[in-house]
Amino acid sequence: MSIRWRKDGRMLCAAMTEPEENDTYIDDRLHYQLSVISRTILADVNHETNGLWHWVHNDFLRVEAEHAVIARLEKACTPSTSPLVSI
């Protein structure tokens, strides 16, 4: 998945946005390096609707994203739905 890095600093999913003047295009390979290998960018909690990516060094956004992931995991593993719990 490619990213458009806007002049205002936002990083947006290229598939969800139209190009604008002065965008810097981050191709699939560099996006993979930044998100998976070096873990320097992180998808926004609402990425599926807003297409945003954030730098991990922004501690507030990192903590917010980590909390959202934990909440989703907890919701997915409630006792009534977890295959690990037998009643």
ABEGO torsion letter per residue (X at the ends): XBBBBBAAGBBBBAAABBBBBGBBBBBAAAAAAAAAAAGABBBBAAAAAAGBBBBAABAAAAAAAAAAAAAAAAAAABAAABAABBX
